[in-house]
Amino acid sequence: MGEIKMKTLCHKNKVITAILVSVLSLSCGTSEEKSEGEKVIEKSIEASGGRNYESAEIDFTFRNRRYKSKRNGDIFRLERIVKDSTGNTTHDVLDNEGLKRFVNSKAVTVPDSMVTRISDGVNSVHYFVQVPFVLNSPAANKELLGEDEVEGDTYYEVKVTFRKEGGGTDFEDEFLYWIHKENFTVDYLAYRFFTNDGGIRFRKAVNPRLVEGIRFVDYQNYKTDDLSTPLRDLDSLYEAGKLEFFSDIQTENVSVSINKNN
């Protein structure tokens, strides 16, 4: 995937992309003793929307494309709607059954060679919009590395990796989340990926807002070309002005509907 990474996990009778799983529910956890990293992530999820995620319908625009997600327990639906310059509308739908594509409301066959690429494109956007909820994944290892200060505030540093079994082809990728020690918001994140020659990204969350009790942010996206850089060093490099600005990531026109019957 390169810029945005994906994972694969087992979900009931299927193996599907981890973002589909981690985006959809908190019910995949186990009764085992939780690590300190897991406890911090759980507090972050609670502070950013908690159970509201589990029955939310979320609608937003990202880079002139419309995205919608709907969840009811283990039942989920992720969508991307794109209207091109000729007036044609392509509607991609990911649900428990897999990927479906519609062009001008008519179902079309997706070649096998394109299924993963299209799924990744839909999943990745929904994934980062719903951080930290998506971090509660049964294949994820969450390790509390310690604490650090960034721009005057103290943060827990939580490393997230994925087990090979259930972790997908990109299981070697690494993620690091800076979670505010007092309010438990994810204010910074970083990740290292290995596809397409690899790369490192560091993101600062900006423009935080609550919509129906769920926290949404935009990001300032930075990179370094030194792929040997430890993710834990990125906050210091950012403060020193030694990261290269890469892009603005803006989630617009956000609306949320919570199904109170769940």
N, C-alpha and C positions, 0 to 999 in steps of 0.2 A: 504493500500500500504506500509506503514512503511517508508522506506528510502526516497521515492519520492512520493509526494502527488498529487491527482487528484481532479478535481472539475467537477460538471455537470451543464450545463446551457441549456436554451431553445434556439434552433437555427432553425428559420423558423418552419417547420412542425415536427421537431424531438426534442427529448431531447438527447443530445449527450455530450460526455465528454468535460469539459470546456477547456481543453488544445486544443482540436480540434477547439473550437470556438475562444479562445483567441489567438491561433497561427495563425488563418487564416485572421482576418481583424480588421481594425480600424473603421469600419463603424457601429459598434453596439452601439456607444455612444448616449447620448441623448442631447437635447438642454438645459437641466437644467443648472443652475449656477454651475460651476465647483468648487470643493473644492481645498484648497491649495495643498493637497496631489495629487489630479488628475493633477493639473498644473505641479507639479514637475515630475510626471511620464510621462506626455506628452513631456516635454522638454528632458527627458532622452531617450525616444523613438526616438525623432528627432535627438538627438546627436549620436545615435547608429545605425541609418539606415533609420529611417523615412519611407517614402513612398516606399523605395526600398524593404521593407519586403512584400508589398502588391502584388507584381508581381514577386517574386523571386522563382527560383528553386535552392534548397540548397541540396548539396550532401556531406556527411561526414562519417567518420568511428569512431565508439565508441566501445571500448573493442572487437575489431576484428569483429564487425558487421557493415554492411553498412546501412546507413539511408538516405532517400531522402524525400524532401518535395517540393510540388508545389502548388502555390496559384495564383488565378486570381480572385480578388474581393472576393466574397463569395464562390467561388468554390475552394475546397482544396483537397489535396491528401498527406497523410503521409505514408511512407513505411519503412519497416525493412527487410533486406535480410540477412539470416544466412545460411552459409554452414557448415555442421557438419563434423565429422571425417570420416564418411562413404562416403562423397561426395554428399550427398543429400542437396538440397537447398530449404529452406523454405522462402517464400516471403509473408509477411503480408502487407495488404493494408487497410488503413482507409481513407474513403472519405465521401462525403455528404450522401451516402447511407448506411454507416456502415462499418463493418469489412468483409474482404475477405482474405482467405488464399490459397496459391498455394504451392504445393510441387512438385519440378522438373517441374514447369510450368503448372501443372494440378490442377484445382480447387478442394479443399477438403472441406467437411463440418466441421465447427467448433462447438463442443458441446456447448449448452447454458451456461453450467457451466464454460466454458473457455473463453467466449467472453470478459468479463470484465478484466480478468487477462491479456489476450493478448493485449487488447486495452491499458490498463494502461502501460504495458511494452513499447509499441511503443510511446505512448503520452508523457510519463515522460521524455524520452530522448530528444525528439524534444522540449519540453517545456523549459528545462533549457538551451538548446543551443540558444534559441531565446528570452531570457530575455534581455531587458525589454519589448519588443514588446508584449509579452503574458500577460502583466499586464493590458492592456487596455481591460478589460472584463466587460460587463454590470452588472454582479452579484457581482463584487468586490467593497468593500469599501476601499477607500484609504485615510488614515489619516496622515497628517504631524504631527509627535510627537514633533519635534524640531530639534536641531542641536547638533552634537557632533564631537569631534576630534578623528581620528583614524590614528595612525602612522604618525602624523604630518600634516594631511590634514583635512579640515573641510567638514562634510557631513550632508545632510539632512537625517533624519531618517523617513522613510515612512512605516507605518504599513498597511498591506493588509489583510483583512478578507473577508469572503464571506457570503452573505445573505442566510438564510435558503431556501427561495424560489428561485430556480434556482441554488443554491450553492452546490447541490449534497450531498451524504452521508457523505462526509468529510468536510462539511461547517464549522465545528468548528475549523479547523486547522488555525494556525496563521503564518503570514509571515512578515518579517521585511527586508527592503532594505536600505542600506547605499548608498546614491547617492551624488556624488561629487558636492560640492556647486558651483564650477566654470565650470567644463566641463560636468557635469550631467551624468557621467558614473556610472553604478552600480559596485562598487568595492568590496562590501561585501554583503552577505545576510544571513538570518537565518530563520529557520522555526521549528514549533512545530507540531508534528502529534500525533494521538491518537490510530491508529490501531496497531495491533501486540505489545501490551503493551506500545505503545507510545515511543516518543523520541524527541530529540532536535539536530539540526544540525546547524553549522555555517560554511559558505564558504567564502574563500578569492579568488577573481578573480585574475588569473595570466596569463601571456603570451597573453595579448590583441593584436589583429591584425584586420585590416580591409581587407575584401575580397569583392570587388565590392561594396564598400560603406557600408557594414554591419559589425558591430563589433562582433567578436567572442572572447571568453575567455576560458581558462581552470580553474579548481578550486582546491584549497587545502581544503579538507573537514574535519571538526573537530566535536567533540561531547562532551556533558557533560552528566553524568548519573544522575545529580540532576534535575529532571523534574520540579521542582518548580522554576527554574531559569528564571527570566524575560528575554525575548529576548533582551531587551535594554542593559542588562548587559554583553552580550556575547562579544561585542567588547573589553570591558575592561578586561574580563577574558582571551581573546585571547592575548592581549598585555602583560598580566601578566604571560603568559605561563601556564594557568590553564585549558586549554581545551585539550582534548586528540585527537591527530591526528587520523583520521579514514581512509582516502583514498585519492588518487589522481584521479581527474576526467579530462580526456584529450579527447578533440575533435580533431581528426586528419584528414588529407587529405581533408580539406574543399575546396569545389568549389561552386561558385555561378554564376547563369545566371539570368540576369534581362530582363524580357519581356518589351521592350521599347514601345510596342504598347498599353499597358494598361494605 
